[in-house]
Amino acid sequence: MWTWACLLPHPPVLVPEVGRGREEEAEETLRGIQRLVHDLPIPAPEGVLILSPHFRYVPGSLLLGGAPSFRGHLGAFGAPSVSRDLAGDPEQARHFARCLSPEISCRIDTATETLDHASLVPLALLGRKGAFARGVVANPIGLDRKGAYEMGRRLRANPPEGSWGFLASGDLSHRLFPGAPAGYSPLGPALDQKVVQALRTGDPRPLLDMPDSETEAAGECGLRSVLALLGLAQGPLEVFSYEGPFGVGYATALWLPPTSDPDAPTIHPYPLLARRALEEGLRGKAADPEALLPQRSAQAGLWDRRRACFVSLHRRDGSLRGCIGTLEPLCPSLDQEIIRNALAAATQDPRFPPVRSEELEDLHLSVDVLSTPESTNRSGLDPRIYGVLVQARGRRGVLLPDLEGVDTVEQQVEIAARKAGLDPREPLELLRFRVERYPEP
């Protein structure tokens, strides 16, 4: 089965060992890749089909790399330490060819074992999410555009056994402005606009209907990778980024198949917003809800209410890395409240040093949305159901509900009181609140 399908660009400059700082000129792309990688399911699929426009090319056919192993490095770009070995899967390559034939001409190459840069760069950018046990490399450049789209459509209808990822590697136009690597053509930006729109809508027709003369003049590279991806997805993809910082268009996009499993983990918009706010905020960028959540307008009911919330950050071992929240809403809407508290939890919790952006991949986020606190006494508390707010002498401490190791009302009140520097035996005003908890899967 197809676990996911994505589009990634392949300029070596995006790899830090090659870019040596220049990769930061593609900041939007790097952020898009980070978001895409975060949203990929865990664990990585067993296998990966890599569509590479720079693998060996056969005119008129799809070339499938069926070698028993693949290996390569970025030594040609000054970074021989960036290397990758990937076990091949000759039987799966033959399976793909059987699924596509005879409508699509396929050739299988069992000899070429070199991983080209259009395969290596995306694999490097995927990091640990790209730890595949085996793979097949294919070059769709020999197909026409309709053939590339049909290839993806047929692969969706005939998925491989086991779990597989579909990695479409491809840059877009190389002619975005004067001084670009292939020169300038006004058809370059026009093509890229159509590609991004097609990815967002899932409609390939504007790309299929373009005259060959226009796609050639636009200096495209990954158009067939994009069309194969659209054929497999058969619907909209989430586009994380598009930009052309070096005169070449880079887009990142992800498709996740619909699941029939009601228990399958999903990412709720609240922790998703918190994570994206940190991705932006820790780089000094403004965290705008509309930009971070393109679907916000269709989810107005989730965001427009004013509610207090807490944002918690935990390491992989479960230990706390930061937690800050509000007991009363301070912002006009919940999305702004989440953004405010996520950044505060990462940078202003006095118990911890500020979170660094490179830590985010290893942190688990949770958002707790609070009800309005109400007065109570100890008999009205239940640490599994209610959080508690303890007040006395102008001080107050708070403890969220359902915390590991907090099993009794006495423990809950004592911890909350001591957080405020209060003696739990002195007269205390108690308030309780409920929590809607939204953790990342």
HELIX and SHEET records of a PDB file:
HELIX    1   1 PRO A   12  LEU A   14  5                                   3    
HELIX    2   2 PRO A   16  GLY A   19  1                                   4    
HELIX    3   3 ARG A   22  ALA A   26  5                                   5    
HELIX    4   4 GLU A   27  ASP A   39  1                                  13    
HELIX    5   5 GLY A   75  PHE A   77  5                                   3    
HELIX    6   6 PRO A   90  LEU A  100  1                                  11    
HELIX    7   7 HIS A  117  LEU A  126  1                                  10    
HELIX    8   8 GLY A  127  GLY A  130  5                                   4    
HELIX    9   9 PRO A  140  GLY A  142  5                                   3    
HELIX   10  10 ARG A  145  ALA A  157  1                                  13    
HELIX   11  11 LEU A  187  THR A  201  1                                  15    
HELIX   12  12 ARG A  205  LEU A  208  1                                   4    
HELIX   13  13 ASP A  212  ALA A  217  1                                   6    
HELIX   14  14 LEU A  223  ALA A  233  1                                  11    
HELIX   15  15 PRO A  269  GLY A  281  1                                  13    
HELIX   16  16 PRO A  289  LEU A  292  1                                   4    
HELIX   17  17 ARG A  296  GLN A  299  5                                   4    
HELIX   18  18 ALA A  300  TRP A  303  1                                   4    
HELIX   19  19 LEU A  334  THR A  347  1                                  14    
HELIX   20  20 SER A  357  ASP A  362  5                                   6    
HELIX   21  21 ARG A  378  GLY A  380  5                                   3    
HELIX   22  22 VAL A  409  LYS A  419  1                                  11    
SHEET    1   A 8 CYS A 106  ASP A 109  0                                        
SHEET    2   A 8 LEU A  62  GLY A  65  1                                        
SHEET    3   A 8 ARG A 134  ASN A 139 -1                                        
SHEET    4   A 8 GLY A  47  LEU A  51  1                                        
SHEET    5   A 8 TRP A 164  SER A 169  1                                        
SHEET    6   A 8 TRP A   2  LEU A   8  1                                        
SHEET    7   A 8 TYR A 250  TRP A 255 -1                                        
SHEET    8   A 8 GLU A 238  GLU A 243 -1                                        
SHEET    1   B 2 SER A  69  LEU A  74  0                                        
SHEET    2   B 2 ALA A  79  ALA A  87 -1                                        
SHEET    1   C 4 LEU A 320  GLY A 325  0                                        
SHEET    2   C 4 CYS A 309  ARG A 315 -1                                        
SHEET    3   C 4 LEU A 363  LEU A 370 -1                                        
SHEET    4   C 4 VAL A 435  PRO A 439 -1                                        
SHEET    1   D 4 GLU A 374  THR A 376  0                                        
SHEET    2   D 4 GLU A 429  PHE A 433 -1                                        
SHEET    3   D 4 GLY A 387  ALA A 392 -1                                        
SHEET    4   D 4 ARG A 395  LEU A 399 -1                                        
END                                                                             
